Amino acid sequence: MGLTSRRLNGRDESTFSQHCGLLEVRMMDSRRIALNRRHSQEMGALFARFLDAHPDVESEVHTAQMTDEQDAAWTEFSAELLRRHQAERSALADILEAEQRQSEVRD
């Protein structure tokens, strides 16, 4: 088994080989990591506001499930943010794919 690192497209990428073949592992783009982190923080903050507005939701009980009504309320409450997050992820994916195509043309 061996681990090697190389620079591709200005970013480090790693490959890991195993005795049963070659498994390639690519590190996630730092922009995608930052976007995922921000989305997680924003969704967490929104859920905290939802809980403030819906004190009947049991968030402190590990095994508690929301009722169908509570789940529908959360779906409606979070819909706008979820749409924005999906659009941002899609836009970043378009950028990353364009960069990948550019690098393949140069190679």
The first five atom37 places (N, CA, C, CB, O) and aatype in JSON, in Angstrom:
{
  "aatype": [12, 7, 10, 16, 15, 1, 1, 10, 2, 7, 1, 3, 6, 15, 16, 13, 15, 5, 8, 4, 7, 10, 10, 6, 19, 1, 12, 12, 3, 15, 1, 1, 9, 0, 10, 2, 1, 1, 8, 15, 5, 6, 12, 7, 0, 10, 13, 0, 1, 13, 10, 3, 0, 8, 14, 3, 19, 6, 15, 6, 19, 8, 16, 0, 5, 12, 16, 3, 6, 5, 3, 0, 0, 17, 16, 6, 13, 15, 0, 6, 10, 10, 1, 1, 8, 5, 0, 6, 1, 15, 0, 10, 0, 3, 9, 10, 6, 0, 6, 5, 1, 5, 15, 6, 19, 1, 3],
  "atom_mask": [
    [1, 1, 1, 1, 1],
    [1, 1, 1, 0, 1],
    [1, 1, 1, 1, 1],
    [1, 1, 1, 1, 1],
    [1, 1, 1, 1, 1],
    [1, 1, 1, 1, 1],
    [1, 1, 1, 1, 1],
    [1, 1, 1, 1, 1],
    [1, 1, 1, 1, 1],
    [1, 1, 1, 0, 1],
    [1, 1, 1, 1, 1],
    [1, 1, 1, 1, 1],
    [1, 1, 1, 1, 1],
    [1, 1, 1, 1, 1],
    [1, 1, 1, 1, 1],
    [1, 1, 1, 1, 1],
    [1, 1, 1, 1, 1],
    [1, 1, 1, 1, 1],
    [1, 1, 1, 1, 1],
    [1, 1, 1, 1, 1],
    [1, 1, 1, 0, 1],
    [1, 1, 1, 1, 1],
    [1, 1, 1, 1, 1],
    [1, 1, 1, 1, 1],
    [1, 1, 1, 1, 1],
    [1, 1, 1, 1, 1],
    [1, 1, 1, 1, 1],
    [1, 1, 1, 1, 1],
    [1, 1, 1, 1, 1],
    [1, 1, 1, 1, 1],
    [1, 1, 1, 1, 1],
    [1, 1, 1, 1, 1],
    [1, 1, 1, 1, 1],
    [1, 1, 1, 1, 1],
    [1, 1, 1, 1, 1],
    [1, 1, 1, 1, 1],
    [1, 1, 1, 1, 1],
    [1, 1, 1, 1, 1],
    [1, 1, 1, 1, 1],
    [1, 1, 1, 1, 1],
    [1, 1, 1, 1, 1],
    [1, 1, 1, 1, 1],
    [1, 1, 1, 1, 1],
    [1, 1, 1, 0, 1],
    [1, 1, 1, 1, 1],
    [1, 1, 1, 1, 1],
    [1, 1, 1, 1, 1],
    [1, 1, 1, 1, 1],
    [1, 1, 1, 1, 1],
    [1, 1, 1, 1, 1],
    [1, 1, 1, 1, 1],
    [1, 1, 1, 1, 1],
    [1, 1, 1, 1, 1],
    [1, 1, 1, 1, 1],
    [1, 1, 1, 1, 1],
    [1, 1, 1, 1, 1],
    [1, 1, 1, 1, 1],
    [1, 1, 1, 1, 1],
    [1, 1, 1, 1, 1],
    [1, 1, 1, 1, 1],
    [1, 1, 1, 1, 1],
    [1, 1, 1, 1, 1],
    [1, 1, 1, 1, 1],
    [1, 1, 1, 1, 1],
    [1, 1, 1, 1, 1],
    [1, 1, 1, 1, 1],
    [1, 1, 1, 1, 1],
    [1, 1, 1, 1, 1],
    [1, 1, 1, 1, 1],
    [1, 1, 1, 1, 1],
    [1, 1, 1, 1, 1],
    [1, 1, 1, 1, 1],
    [1, 1, 1, 1, 1],
    [1, 1, 1, 1, 1],
    [1, 1, 1, 1, 1],
    [1, 1, 1, 1, 1],
    [1, 1, 1, 1, 1],
    [1, 1, 1, 1, 1],
    [1, 1, 1, 1, 1],
    [1, 1, 1, 1, 1],
    [1, 1, 1, 1, 1],
    [1, 1, 1, 1, 1],
    [1, 1, 1, 1, 1],
    [1, 1, 1, 1, 1],
    [1, 1, 1, 1, 1],
    [1, 1, 1, 1, 1],
    [1, 1, 1, 1, 1],
    [1, 1, 1, 1, 1],
    [1, 1, 1, 1, 1],
    [1, 1, 1, 1, 1],
    [1, 1, 1, 1, 1],
    [1, 1, 1, 1, 1],
    [1, 1, 1, 1, 1],
    [1, 1, 1, 1, 1],
    [1, 1, 1, 1, 1],
    [1, 1, 1, 1, 1],
    [1, 1, 1, 1, 1],
    [1, 1, 1, 1, 1],
    [1, 1, 1, 1, 1],
    [1, 1, 1, 1, 1],
    [1, 1, 1, 1, 1],
    [1, 1, 1, 1, 1],
    [1, 1, 1, 1, 1],
    [1, 1, 1, 1, 1],
    [1, 1, 1, 1, 1],
    [1, 1, 1, 1, 1],
    [1, 1, 1, 1, 1]
  ],
  "atom_positions": [
    [[0.85, -1.17, 0.0], [0.0, 0.0, 0.0], [0.89, 1.23, 0.0], [-0.96, 0.0, 1.22], [1.93, 1.27, 0.66]],
    [[0.46, 2.23, -0.75], [1.23, 3.46, -0.77], [0.33, 4.66, -0.91], [0.0, 0.0, 0.0], [-0.76, 4.57, -1.48]],
    [[0.78, 5.77, -0.39], [0.04, 7.01, -0.49], [0.95, 8.01, -1.17], [-0.44, 7.51, 0.9], [2.06, 8.25, -0.71]],
    [[0.49, 8.58, -2.25], [1.27, 9.6, -2.95], [0.41, 10.84, -3.11], [1.76, 9.09, -4.33], [-0.81, 10.76, -3.13]],
    [[1.06, 11.97, -3.21], [0.35, 13.22, -3.39], [0.95, 13.92, -4.6], [0.43, 14.12, -2.11], [2.14, 13.81, -4.87]],
    [[0.11, 14.64, -5.33], [0.56, 15.39, -6.49], [-0.25, 16.66, -6.61], [0.45, 14.54, -7.78], [-1.33, 16.78, -6.03]],
    [[0.27, 17.61, -7.38], [-0.45, 18.87, -7.61], [-1.17, 18.77, -8.94], [0.52, 20.1, -7.59], [-0.56, 18.5, -9.97]],
    [[-2.49, 18.98, -8.9], [-3.3, 19.02, -10.1], [-4.2, 20.23, -10.03], [-4.12, 17.71, -10.28], [-4.86, 20.45, -9.01]],
    [[-4.23, 21.02, -11.08], [-5.09, 22.19, -11.13], [-4.86, 23.12, -9.93], [-6.56, 21.77, -11.17], [-5.79, 23.74, -9.43]],
    [[-3.62, 23.2, -9.47], [-3.31, 24.09, -8.36], [-3.73, 23.56, -7.01], [0.0, 0.0, 0.0], [-3.62, 24.27, -6.01]],
    [[-4.22, 22.32, -6.93], [-4.66, 21.74, -5.67], [-3.97, 20.4, -5.48], [-6.22, 21.58, -5.64], [-3.64, 19.71, -6.44]],
    [[-3.76, 20.04, -4.22], [-3.19, 18.73, -3.92], [-4.26, 17.66, -4.1], [-2.63, 18.69, -2.48], [-5.39, 17.82, -3.65]],
    [[-3.9, 16.6, -4.76], [-4.78, 15.45, -4.87], [-3.96, 14.23, -4.47], [-5.39, 15.31, -6.32], [-2.77, 14.16, -4.74]],
    [[-4.6, 13.29, -3.85], [-3.91, 12.11, -3.37], [-4.42, 10.87, -4.08], [-4.09, 11.96, -1.87], [-5.59, 10.77, -4.45]],
    [[-3.52, 9.94, -4.26], [-3.93, 8.63, -4.76], [-3.46, 7.6, -3.76], [-3.34, 8.34, -6.19], [-2.39, 7.74, -3.17]],
    [[-4.24, 6.58, -3.56], [-3.97, 5.53, -2.59], [-4.09, 4.21, -3.31], [-4.93, 5.62, -1.37], [-5.15, 3.88, -3.84]],
    [[-3.02, 3.44, -3.33], [-3.08, 2.14, -4.01], [-3.15, 1.03, -2.97], [-1.85, 1.95, -4.94], [-2.49, 1.08, -1.93]],
    [[-3.94, 0.05, -3.28], [-4.08, -1.12, -2.42], [-3.66, -2.36, -3.2], [-5.54, -1.26, -1.89], [-3.54, -2.32, -4.43]],
    [[-3.44, -3.44, -2.49], [-3.02, -4.68, -3.13], [-4.06, -5.19, -4.13], [-2.74, -5.74, -2.08], [-3.7, -5.89, -5.07]],
    [[-5.32, -4.84, -3.93], [-6.37, -5.36, -4.83], [-6.62, -4.44, -6.01], [-7.66, -5.56, -4.05], [-7.56, -4.68, -6.78]],
    [[-5.84, -3.44, -6.17], [-6.03, -2.54, -7.3], [-5.7, -1.12, -6.91], [0.0, 0.0, 0.0], [-5.12, -0.88, -5.85]],
    [[-6.07, -0.2, -7.74], [-5.78, 1.2, -7.49], [-7.07, 1.91, -7.15], [-5.09, 1.85, -8.72], [-8.03, 1.9, -7.92]],
    [[-7.08, 2.51, -6.01], [-8.22, 3.3, -5.56], [-7.76, 4.74, -5.54], [-8.75, 2.84, -4.15], [-6.8, 5.08, -4.84]],
    [[-8.42, 5.61, -6.3], [-8.02, 7.01, -6.34], [-8.95, 7.82, -5.45], [-8.03, 7.55, -7.78], [-10.17, 7.76, -5.58]],
    [[-8.35, 8.57, -4.55], [-9.1, 9.42, -3.63], [-8.73, 10.85, -3.95], [-8.79, 9.06, -2.13], [-7.55, 11.22, -3.92]],
    [[-9.72, 11.67, -4.24], [-9.47, 13.07, -4.52], [-10.0, 13.9, -3.38], [-10.11, 13.5, -5.85], [-11.11, 13.7, -2.9]],
    [[-9.17, 14.82, -2.95], [-9.6, 15.7, -1.88], [-10.65, 16.66, -2.42], [-8.41, 16.47, -1.28], [-10.57, 17.1, -3.56]],
    [[-11.64, 16.97, -1.59], [-12.7, 17.87, -2.0], [-12.13, 19.28, -2.16], [-13.86, 17.85, -0.98], [-11.28, 19.71, -1.38]],
    [[-12.59, 19.97, -3.16], [-12.17, 21.33, -3.43], [-12.46, 22.22, -2.21], [-12.88, 21.89, -4.69], [-13.53, 22.11, -1.61]],
    [[-11.54, 23.07, -1.84], [-11.69, 23.91, -0.65], [-12.9, 24.84, -0.76], [-10.43, 24.74, -0.43], [-13.49, 25.19, 0.26]],
    [[-13.28, 25.24, -1.97], [-14.47, 26.07, -2.12], [-15.73, 25.29, -1.79], [-14.56, 26.63, -3.55], [-16.68, 25.84, -1.21]],
    [[-15.75, 24.03, -2.14], [-16.9, 23.19, -1.83], [-16.97, 22.93, -0.32], [-16.83, 21.85, -2.6], [-18.06, 22.93, 0.26]],
    [[-15.84, 22.73, 0.31], [-15.8, 22.54, 1.76], [-16.33, 23.78, 2.46], [-14.35, 22.22, 2.23], [-17.15, 23.68, 3.37]],
    [[-15.87, 24.95, 2.03], [-16.32, 26.21, 2.64], [-17.82, 26.42, 2.43], [-15.55, 27.4, 2.06], [-18.52, 26.86, 3.34]],
    [[-18.31, 26.1, 1.24], [-19.73, 26.25, 0.95], [-20.55, 25.29, 1.82], [-20.01, 25.99, -0.55], [-21.57, 25.68, 2.39]],
    [[-20.11, 24.04, 1.93], [-20.81, 23.07, 2.77], [-20.84, 23.53, 4.22], [-20.15, 21.69, 2.66], [-21.86, 23.4, 4.9]],
    [[-19.71, 24.06, 4.7], [-19.63, 24.54, 6.08], [-20.62, 25.69, 6.3], [-18.19, 24.99, 6.42], [-21.35, 25.71, 7.29]],
    [[-20.62, 26.66, 5.38], [-21.53, 27.8, 5.51], [-22.99, 27.35, 5.45], [-21.25, 28.83, 4.4], [-23.82, 27.82, 6.23]],
    [[-23.29, 26.44, 4.53], [-24.66, 25.94, 4.43], [-25.08, 25.23, 5.72], [-24.79, 24.98, 3.24], [-26.21, 25.4, 6.18]],
    [[-24.2, 24.47, 6.3], [-24.5, 23.78, 7.55], [-24.77, 24.78, 8.67], [-23.37, 22.85, 7.93], [-25.71, 24.61, 9.44]],
    [[-23.95, 25.8, 8.75], [-24.14, 26.83, 9.78], [-25.45, 27.57, 9.57], [-22.97, 27.82, 9.78], [-26.19, 27.81, 10.53]],
    [[-25.74, 27.94, 8.34], [-26.98, 28.66, 8.04], [-28.21, 27.81, 8.35], [-27.0, 29.1, 6.59], [-29.19, 28.3, 8.91]],
    [[-28.15, 26.53, 7.98], [-29.3, 25.65, 8.24], [-29.45, 25.43, 9.74], [-29.13, 24.3, 7.5], [-30.58, 25.36, 10.23]],
    [[-28.35, 25.31, 10.46], [-28.41, 25.16, 11.91], [-29.04, 26.38, 12.57], [0.0, 0.0, 0.0], [-29.87, 26.24, 13.46]],
    [[-28.65, 27.58, 12.12], [-29.22, 28.81, 12.66], [-30.7, 28.91, 12.33], [-28.47, 30.05, 12.11], [-31.5, 29.34, 13.17]],
    [[-31.07, 28.5, 11.13], [-32.48, 28.53, 10.76], [-33.28, 27.54, 11.6], [-32.65, 28.22, 9.26], [-34.4, 27.84, 12.01]],
    [[-32.72, 26.37, 11.86], [-33.42, 25.39, 12.67], [-33.6, 25.9, 14.1], [-32.67, 24.05, 12.67], [-34.63, 25.66, 14.73]],
    [[-32.59, 26.61, 14.62], [-32.72, 27.21, 15.95], [-33.88, 28.22, 15.97], [-31.39, 27.9, 16.37], [-34.65, 28.26, 16.93]],
    [[-33.99, 29.04, 14.92], [-35.12, 29.97, 14.84], [-36.45, 29.23, 14.73], [-34.96, 30.92, 13.63], [-37.45, 29.64, 15.31]],
    [[-36.46, 28.12, 13.99], [-37.66, 27.29, 13.87], [-38.07, 26.76, 15.24], [-37.42, 26.12, 12.89], [-39.25, 26.79, 15.6]],
    [[-37.1, 26.28, 16.01], [-37.41, 25.75, 17.34], [-37.95, 26.84, 18.26], [-36.16, 25.12, 17.96], [-38.85, 26.59, 19.06]],
    [[-37.4, 28.06, 18.14], [-37.94, 29.17, 18.93], [-39.39, 29.45, 18.57], [-37.09, 30.43, 18.71], [-40.21, 29.75, 19.44]],
    [[-39.7, 29.35, 17.29], [-41.06, 29.62, 16.82], [-42.01, 28.44, 17.05], [-41.04, 29.97, 15.35], [-43.23, 28.61, 17.0]],
    [[-41.46, 27.26, 17.3], [-42.26, 26.05, 17.49], [-41.79, 25.32, 18.76], [-42.14, 25.11, 16.24], [-41.13, 24.29, 18.68]],
    [[-42.14, 25.86, 19.93], [-41.65, 25.26, 21.19], [-42.17, 23.85, 21.45], [-42.03, 26.15, 22.35], [-41.66, 23.17, 22.34]],
    [[-43.17, 23.41, 20.71], [-43.69, 22.06, 20.88], [-42.78, 21.0, 20.26], [-45.07, 21.97, 20.28], [-42.98, 19.81, 20.52]],
    [[-41.79, 21.4, 19.44], [-40.87, 20.44, 18.83], [-39.83, 20.03, 19.87], [-40.19, 21.05, 17.56], [-39.15, 20.87, 20.45]],
    [[-39.72, 18.73, 20.09], [-38.76, 18.18, 21.05], [-37.4, 18.02, 20.38], [-39.26, 16.81, 21.63], [-37.15, 17.02, 19.7]],
    [[-36.52, 18.99, 20.56], [-35.2, 18.9, 19.92], [-34.14, 18.34, 20.85], [-34.78, 20.26, 19.42], [-33.08, 17.93, 20.39]],
    [[-34.41, 18.33, 22.13], [-33.42, 17.88, 23.11], [-33.44, 16.37, 23.33], [-33.64, 18.58, 24.42], [-32.5, 15.81, 23.89]],
    [[-34.49, 15.72, 22.9], [-34.62, 14.28, 23.08], [-34.04, 13.58, 21.86], [-36.11, 13.86, 23.31], [-34.52, 13.77, 20.74]],
    [[-33.01, 12.79, 22.09], [-32.27, 12.16, 20.98], [-33.16, 11.32, 20.07], [-31.15, 11.28, 21.54], [-33.01, 11.36, 18.85]],
    [[-34.08, 10.57, 20.64], [-34.89, 9.66, 19.83], [-36.21, 10.28, 19.38], [-35.17, 8.41, 20.61], [-37.0, 9.62, 18.69]],
    [[-36.45, 11.52, 19.75], [-37.73, 12.16, 19.4], [-37.79, 12.43, 17.9], [-37.91, 13.48, 20.18], [-36.8, 12.82, 17.28]],
    [[-38.94, 12.21, 17.34], [-39.19, 12.48, 15.92], [-40.22, 13.6, 15.83], [-39.68, 11.19, 15.18], [-41.09, 13.73, 16.68]],
    [[-40.11, 14.4, 14.79], [-41.13, 15.41, 14.57], [-42.4, 14.73, 14.08], [-40.65, 16.49, 13.56], [-42.35, 13.72, 13.39]],
    [[-43.52, 15.31, 14.44], [-44.79, 14.82, 13.91], [-44.87, 15.21, 12.43], [-46.01, 15.41, 14.71], [-44.07, 16.0, 11.95]],
    [[-45.83, 14.64, 11.73], [-46.01, 14.99, 10.32], [-46.3, 16.49, 10.17], [-47.17, 14.16, 9.7], [-45.81, 17.13, 9.23]],
    [[-47.08, 17.05, 11.09], [-47.38, 18.49, 11.04], [-46.13, 19.33, 11.28], [-48.46, 18.86, 12.08], [-45.89, 20.32, 10.59]],
    [[-45.32, 18.92, 12.26], [-44.08, 19.64, 12.54], [-43.11, 19.54, 11.37], [-43.42, 19.1, 13.82], [-42.45, 20.51, 11.01]],
    [[-43.02, 18.36, 10.78], [-42.14, 18.15, 9.62], [-42.59, 19.02, 8.45], [-42.13, 16.67, 9.21], [-41.75, 19.6, 7.75]],
    [[-43.88, 19.11, 8.23], [-44.4, 19.96, 7.16], [-44.1, 21.42, 7.44], [-45.92, 19.75, 6.98], [-43.77, 22.18, 6.53]],
    [[-44.21, 21.82, 8.71], [-43.89, 23.2, 9.08], [-42.42, 23.49, 8.84], [-44.25, 23.47, 10.55], [-42.08, 24.57, 8.34]],
    [[-41.53, 22.55, 9.17], [-40.09, 22.73, 8.94], [-39.79, 22.8, 7.45], [-39.29, 21.59, 9.6], [-38.98, 23.62, 7.0]],
    [[-40.43, 21.95, 6.68], [-40.23, 21.95, 5.23], [-40.59, 23.31, 4.65], [-41.07, 20.85, 4.56], [-39.85, 23.86, 3.83]],
    [[-41.72, 23.85, 5.07], [-42.13, 25.18, 4.59], [-41.18, 26.27, 5.1], [-43.57, 25.48, 5.04], [-40.81, 27.17, 4.36]],
    [[-40.8, 26.17, 6.38], [-39.94, 27.17, 7.01], [-38.56, 27.24, 6.34], [-39.78, 26.86, 8.5], [-37.98, 28.31, 6.22]],
    [[-38.05, 26.09, 5.91], [-36.69, 26.01, 5.37], [-36.62, 26.03, 3.85], [-36.03, 24.77, 5.87], [-35.53, 26.0, 3.28]],
    [[-37.76, 26.07, 3.17], [-37.79, 25.91, 1.71], [-36.97, 26.96, 0.98], [-39.22, 25.97, 1.21], [-36.22, 26.62, 0.06]],
    [[-37.08, 28.22, 1.37], [-36.35, 29.28, 0.67], [-34.84, 29.1, 0.81], [-36.77, 30.66, 1.2], [-34.1, 29.21, -0.17]],
    [[-34.39, 28.81, 2.02], [-32.95, 28.61, 2.24], [-32.46, 27.38, 1.48], [-32.64, 28.48, 3.74], [-31.39, 27.41, 0.89]],
    [[-33.24, 26.32, 1.5], [-32.85, 25.11, 0.79], [-32.73, 25.37, -0.71], [-33.86, 23.99, 1.05], [-31.79, 24.9, -1.34]],
    [[-33.67, 26.12, -1.28], [-33.58, 26.47, -2.72], [-32.31, 27.27, -3.0], [-34.83, 27.28, -3.17], [-31.63, 27.03, -3.99]],
    [[-32.0, 28.23, -2.13], [-30.78, 29.03, -2.33], [-29.54, 28.17, -2.23], [-30.71, 30.17, -1.3], [-28.62, 28.31, -3.03]],
    [[-29.51, 27.27, -1.25], [-28.35, 26.38, -1.11], [-28.19, 25.49, -2.34], [-28.49, 25.5, 0.15], [-27.07, 25.3, -2.82]],
    [[-29.28, 24.95, -2.85], [-29.2, 24.11, -4.04], [-28.67, 24.91, -5.24], [-30.59, 23.52, -4.38], [-27.87, 24.39, -6.01]],
    [[-29.12, 26.15, -5.39], [-28.64, 26.99, -6.49], [-27.16, 27.3, -6.34], [-29.45, 28.31, -6.56], [-26.42, 27.29, -7.32]],
    [[-26.71, 27.57, -5.12], [-25.29, 27.85, -4.88], [-24.43, 26.62, -5.15], [-25.07, 28.34, -3.44], [-23.35, 26.74, -5.73]],
    [[-24.89, 25.44, -4.72], [-24.13, 24.22, -4.99], [-24.06, 23.94, -6.49], [-24.75, 23.02, -4.26], [-23.02, 23.52, -7.0]],
    [[-25.16, 24.17, -7.18], [-25.19, 23.96, -8.63], [-24.24, 24.92, -9.34], [-26.62, 24.13, -9.16], [-23.52, 24.53, -10.26]],
    [[-24.25, 26.17, -8.92], [-23.37, 27.17, -9.55], [-21.9, 26.81, -9.33], [-23.66, 28.58, -9.0], [-21.08, 26.92, -10.24]],
    [[-21.56, 26.38, -8.11], [-20.18, 25.98, -7.84], [-19.82, 24.74, -8.65], [-19.97, 25.73, -6.34], [-18.71, 24.65, -9.17]],
    [[-20.72, 23.79, -8.75], [-20.45, 22.58, -9.55], [-20.19, 22.95, -11.01], [-21.64, 21.6, -9.46], [-19.31, 22.36, -11.64]],
    [[-20.93, 23.9, -11.54], [-20.69, 24.36, -12.92], [-19.29, 24.93, -13.06], [-21.73, 25.4, -13.33], [-18.6, 24.66, -14.05]],
    [[-18.87, 25.73, -12.09], [-17.53, 26.33, -12.12], [-16.47, 25.24, -12.06], [-17.33, 27.31, -10.94], [-15.53, 25.25, -12.86]],
    [[-16.62, 24.29, -11.13], [-15.62, 23.23, -10.98], [-15.55, 22.35, -12.23], [-15.95, 22.37, -9.76], [-14.46, 21.94, -12.64]],
    [[-16.69, 22.06, -12.83], [-16.7, 21.26, -14.05], [-16.03, 22.01, -15.2], [-18.13, 20.87, -14.43], [-15.31, 21.42, -16.0]],
    [[-16.28, 23.31, -15.3], [-15.64, 24.12, -16.35], [-14.13, 24.14, -16.15], [-16.2, 25.56, -16.35], [-13.37, 24.02, -17.11]],
    [[-13.69, 24.29, -14.91], [-12.25, 24.26, -14.63], [-11.65, 22.91, -14.98], [-11.99, 24.58, -13.15], [-10.55, 22.84, -15.52]],
    [[-12.37, 21.84, -14.68], [-11.88, 20.5, -15.0], [-11.76, 20.32, -16.52], [-12.82, 19.43, -14.41], [-10.77, 19.78, -17.0]],
    [[-12.76, 20.77, -17.25], [-12.69, 20.67, -18.72], [-11.52, 21.5, -19.26], [-14.02, 21.16, -19.37], [-10.83, 21.06, -20.18]],
    [[-11.29, 22.68, -18.7], [-10.16, 23.51, -19.15], [-8.84, 22.81, -18.9], [-10.18, 24.88, -18.43], [-7.94, 22.84, -19.74]],
    [[-8.72, 22.19, -17.74], [-7.45, 21.52, -17.42], [-7.25, 20.3, -18.31], [-7.41, 21.1, -15.94], [-6.11, 19.99, -18.67]],
    [[-8.31, 19.61, -18.68], [-8.18, 18.46, -19.58], [-7.77, 18.9, -20.97], [-9.5, 17.67, -19.64], [-7.03, 18.18, -21.64]],
    [[-8.23, 20.06, -21.41], [-7.85, 20.57, -22.73], [-6.36, 20.93, -22.72], [-8.71, 21.82, -23.11], [-5.66, 20.69, -23.7]],
    [[-5.88, 21.51, -21.61], [-4.47, 21.9, -21.52], [-3.56, 20.7, -21.43], [-4.25, 22.8, -20.33], [-2.41, 20.76, -21.88]],
    [[-4.03, 19.61, -20.84], [-3.18, 18.42, -20.64], [-3.0, 17.69, -21.89], [-3.74, 17.5, -19.61], [-2.32, 16.67, -21.92]]
  ]
}
